[in-house]
Amino acid sequence: MIERRFLFAVLAAPLAWPFLASARQVGSNPHGDEDLDCARCHTAEGWTPVESPPGFDHQDTGFPLEEAHAQVGCRDCHRALVFARVGTACADCHSDAHRGELGFRCDACHTPRTWSAQREMFELHSRTRFPLFAVHANVDCESCHRGQQPGEYATTPTECGECHLQSYQSASNPNHVQLGFSRQCEECHAPQSRTWRGASFAHTTFPLTGGHAGVDCEACHAGAAHQGTPRECAACHLDRHEAATNPDHSRFPTRCEDCHTTTAWRPASFTDHSLTGFPLTGAHRFLDCALCHGGGRYAGTPTDCVACHRDDYDRTSSPDHRSAGFPTDCQACHSTAAWQPASFDHDRFFPIDSGRHRGIDCNVCHVNSGNYRVFECIDCHEHSRSEMDDEHEDVSGYRYDSPSCYRCHPRGVAEDD
């Protein structure tokens, strides 16, 4: 039996070669020059249909089928049997709804999961020049991209006024149109806010600092009137200026900012003391106000030196001011720079800085250093009493003593009589 089969095979072989050659030509690979084993996708039961090729993994092609791509049939992408002619770019299968205005990388915004994943769209929107915050993140795309061809977004305006013009025009507190407010809503309203209220107006023309920062707008802008609002302190605070009594502000200018800050009325930093008629010079400039204005009282403060410096006057011993009978107008000899050196103008009483008495020491005439009221003239001048008596015999009230000499000769010369 084996011999007969072998003999049949040998005799039939020459007849099979033409058939096999023909079959090879007719059954050439329809998928092009793909070096694939047919058995990976086809079975002996039939070439078609092939729904899920048991031996084929699309991952091996470099284009894995993920999400929605895994749900489509092979012929949706492979409309011809030559698989190598299928492109892998999105635009090879999907028409561009944006007409090229957003670029050609669909995967920059879309994923294989779905074309219209709104949540993902909002995240991707942050890459644009108009990120979506707060309320903007909850509105439907068509709310802003309206009146445009489907998918055409590049020309969508980003100015607030384009979408919120009606809100701008209807605003009455304050009236935006009447006051000529900018339509750049973001100047006052934060994109992160969930409401129009709570606007933070950049009060650049009059910075709101200190106490002004917490004041309600209506306090200065009565009746929602904003234009023409005065900036001078007295426009709002004149009543405080007029009511102030400690000190009395009636002589003060109404420029509150000269002494006060926006933080509070007190403490005030009064800088121009000359307005009081008593300019602060020398050592007075560095004194604490309370040293002169005890108890915080300013009105009626005396301006005479002795009012503050009586103790200095009484304690002075060189010379003793009280015994010498010096006047209490300290400025006659002293300056505000310091008590010493003093510049006593002796010529106000007797010319000691000029004439024949120039250069004489004090103790020559003031023989009692404890009492400068006492002075001697006759001890210096070589005048005999008998000679002076004869010379003044016709002078009424004549006496031979120094006070009498000074009374008749206050300038120290004979021509004084």
Secondary structure as the mmCIF struct_conf table of DSSP 4:
data_model
#
loop_
_struct_conf.conf_type_id
_struct_conf.id
_struct_conf.beg_label_comp_id
_struct_conf.beg_label_asym_id
_struct_conf.beg_label_seq_id
_struct_conf.end_label_comp_id
_struct_conf.end_label_asym_id
_struct_conf.end_label_seq_id
HELX_RH_AL_P HELX_RH_AL_P1 ILE A 2 VAL A 26
TURN_TY1_P TURN_TY1_P1 GLY A 27 GLY A 27
TURN_TY1_P TURN_TY1_P2 PRO A 30 HIS A 31
BEND BEND1 ASP A 33 ASP A 33
HELX_RH_3T_P HELX_RH_3T_P1 CYS A 38 ARG A 40
TURN_TY1_P TURN_TY1_P3 CYS A 41 CYS A 41
STRN STRN1 THR A 43 THR A 43
TURN_TY1_P TURN_TY1_P4 ALA A 44 GLU A 45
STRN STRN2 GLY A 46 GLY A 46
BEND BEND2 TRP A 47 TRP A 47
BEND BEND3 GLU A 51 SER A 52
TURN_TY1_P TURN_TY1_P5 PRO A 54 GLY A 55
HELX_RH_3T_P HELX_RH_3T_P2 HIS A 58 THR A 61
TURN_TY1_P TURN_TY1_P6 GLY A 62 GLY A 62
HELX_RH_3T_P HELX_RH_3T_P3 GLU A 67 GLN A 71
BEND BEND4 VAL A 72 VAL A 72
HELX_RH_AL_P HELX_RH_AL_P2 CYS A 74 CYS A 77
BEND BEND5 ALA A 80 LEU A 81
HELX_RH_3T_P HELX_RH_3T_P4 PHE A 83 ARG A 85
BEND BEND6 ALA A 89 ALA A 89
HELX_RH_AL_P HELX_RH_AL_P3 CYS A 90 CYS A 93
BEND BEND7 HIS A 94 HIS A 94
TURN_TY1_P TURN_TY1_P7 ALA A 97 LEU A 102
BEND BEND8 PHE A 104 PHE A 104
HELX_RH_3T_P HELX_RH_3T_P5 CYS A 106 ALA A 108
TURN_TY1_P TURN_TY1_P8 CYS A 109 CYS A 109
STRN STRN3 THR A 111 THR A 111
TURN_TY1_P TURN_TY1_P9 PRO A 112 ARG A 113
STRN STRN4 THR A 114 THR A 114
BEND BEND9 TRP A 115 TRP A 115
HELX_RH_AL_P HELX_RH_AL_P4 GLN A 118 HIS A 125
TURN_TY1_P TURN_TY1_P10 SER A 126 ARG A 127
BEND BEND10 THR A 128 PHE A 130
HELX_RH_3T_P HELX_RH_3T_P6 ALA A 134 ASN A 138
BEND BEND11 VAL A 139 VAL A 139
HELX_RH_AL_P HELX_RH_AL_P5 CYS A 141 CYS A 144
BEND BEND12 HIS A 145 HIS A 145
BEND BEND13 GLY A 147 GLN A 148
TURN_TY1_P TURN_TY1_P11 PRO A 150 GLY A 151
TURN_TY1_P TURN_TY1_P12 ALA A 154 THR A 155
HELX_RH_AL_P HELX_RH_AL_P6 CYS A 160 SER A 170
STRN STRN5 SER A 172 SER A 172
TURN_TY1_P TURN_TY1_P13 ASN A 173 PRO A 174
STRN STRN6 ASN A 175 ASN A 175
HELX_RH_AL_P HELX_RH_AL_P7 HIS A 176 LEU A 179
TURN_TY1_P TURN_TY1_P14 GLY A 180 GLY A 180
BEND BEND14 ARG A 183 ARG A 183
HELX_RH_3T_P HELX_RH_3T_P7 CYS A 185 GLU A 187
TURN_TY1_P TURN_TY1_P15 CYS A 188 CYS A 188
BEND BEND15 HIS A 189 HIS A 189
TURN_TY1_P TURN_TY1_P16 PRO A 191 GLN A 192
BEND BEND16 ARG A 194 TRP A 196
BEND BEND17 GLY A 198 GLY A 198
TURN_TY1_P TURN_TY1_P17 THR A 204 THR A 205
BEND BEND18 PHE A 206 PHE A 206
HELX_RH_3T_P HELX_RH_3T_P8 GLY A 210 GLY A 214
BEND BEND19 VAL A 215 VAL A 215
HELX_RH_AL_P HELX_RH_AL_P8 CYS A 217 CYS A 220
BEND BEND20 HIS A 221 HIS A 221
HELX_RH_3T_P HELX_RH_3T_P9 ALA A 222 ALA A 224
TURN_TY1_P TURN_TY1_P18 GLN A 227 GLY A 228
BEND BEND21 GLU A 232 GLU A 232
HELX_RH_AL_P HELX_RH_AL_P9 CYS A 233 ALA A 243
STRN STRN7 THR A 245 THR A 245
TURN_TY1_P TURN_TY1_P19 ASN A 246 PRO A 247
STRN STRN8 ASP A 248 ASP A 248
HELX_RH_3T_P HELX_RH_3T_P10 HIS A 249 ARG A 251
BEND BEND22 PHE A 252 PHE A 252
BEND BEND23 THR A 254 THR A 254
HELX_RH_3T_P HELX_RH_3T_P11 CYS A 256 ASP A 258
TURN_TY1_P TURN_TY1_P20 CYS A 259 CYS A 259
BEND BEND24 THR A 262 THR A 263
BEND BEND25 TRP A 265 PRO A 267
HELX_RH_3T_P HELX_RH_3T_P12 HIS A 273 THR A 276
TURN_TY1_P TURN_TY1_P21 GLY A 277 GLY A 277
HELX_RH_3T_P HELX_RH_3T_P13 GLY A 282 PHE A 286
BEND BEND26 LEU A 287 LEU A 287
HELX_RH_AL_P HELX_RH_AL_P10 CYS A 289 CYS A 292
BEND BEND27 HIS A 293 HIS A 293
HELX_RH_3T_P HELX_RH_3T_P14 GLY A 294 GLY A 296
TURN_TY1_P TURN_TY1_P22 ALA A 299 GLY A 300
HELX_RH_AL_P HELX_RH_AL_P11 CYS A 305 ARG A 315
STRN STRN9 SER A 317 SER A 317
TURN_TY1_P TURN_TY1_P23 SER A 318 PRO A 319
STRN STRN10 ASP A 320 ASP A 320
HELX_RH_AL_P HELX_RH_AL_P12 HIS A 321 ALA A 324
TURN_TY1_P TURN_TY1_P24 GLY A 325 GLY A 325
BEND BEND28 THR A 328 THR A 328
HELX_RH_3T_P HELX_RH_3T_P15 CYS A 330 ALA A 332
TURN_TY1_P TURN_TY1_P25 CYS A 333 CYS A 333
BEND BEND29 THR A 336 ALA A 337
BEND BEND30 TRP A 339 PRO A 341
HELX_RH_3T_P HELX_RH_3T_P16 HIS A 346 ARG A 348
TURN_TY1_P TURN_TY1_P26 PHE A 349 PHE A 349
BEND BEND31 PHE A 350 PHE A 350
BEND BEND32 ASP A 353 SER A 354
HELX_RH_3T_P HELX_RH_3T_P17 GLY A 355 HIS A 357
TURN_TY1_P TURN_TY1_P27 ARG A 358 GLY A 359
HELX_RH_AL_P HELX_RH_AL_P13 CYS A 362 CYS A 365
TURN_TY1_P TURN_TY1_P28 SER A 369 GLY A 370
TURN_TY1_P TURN_TY1_P29 TYR A 372 ARG A 373
BEND BEND33 CYS A 377 CYS A 377
TURN_TY1_P TURN_TY1_P30 ILE A 378 CYS A 380
BEND BEND34 HIS A 381 HIS A 381
HELX_RH_AL_P HELX_RH_AL_P14 ARG A 385 GLU A 391
TURN_TY1_P TURN_TY1_P31 HIS A 392 ASP A 394
BEND BEND35 VAL A 395 VAL A 395
TURN_TY1_P TURN_TY1_P32 SER A 396 GLY A 397
BEND BEND36 TYR A 400 ASP A 401
HELX_RH_AL_P HELX_RH_AL_P15 SER A 402 CYS A 408
TURN_TY1_P TURN_TY1_P33 PRO A 410 ARG A 411
BEND BEND37 GLY A 412 VAL A 413
HELX_RH_3T_P HELX_RH_3T_P18 ALA A 414 ASP A 416
#
